Amino acid sequence: LPRVPGGIRSFDHFCEIARNFAQVLGGRLVDDNRAEIVPQALRAIRGQVQQVQAAMESRGMPAGSAVAQRLFS
């Protein structure tokens, strides 16, 4: 997400799409260990994304900027 401007908006959109897929397909959201991802976990991840992007912004390197693109390439 350091390379994406508006990371929170992108993360929220990703979560919405993933939930829709799971519902329509009769599946469930799981992590890489196949453990179900509960809403609290998604909220925690969202908070981490906010923290990282705020830290980047405070250092003059907003997510998705040319500087961030070069640094995280």
QUIFEN-V236490 format. One record per run of one state. SS is the DSSP state (~ for helix, > for strand, _ for the rest). FROM is the first residue (numbers start at 1). TO is the last residue. Records with the same first field share a line. If there is no record, write none. Layout:
SS=FROM-TO / FROM-TO
This chain:
_=1-6 / 26-29 / 31-35 / 37-38 / 59-65 / 72-73
~=7-25 / 39-58 / 66-71
>=30-30 / 36-36
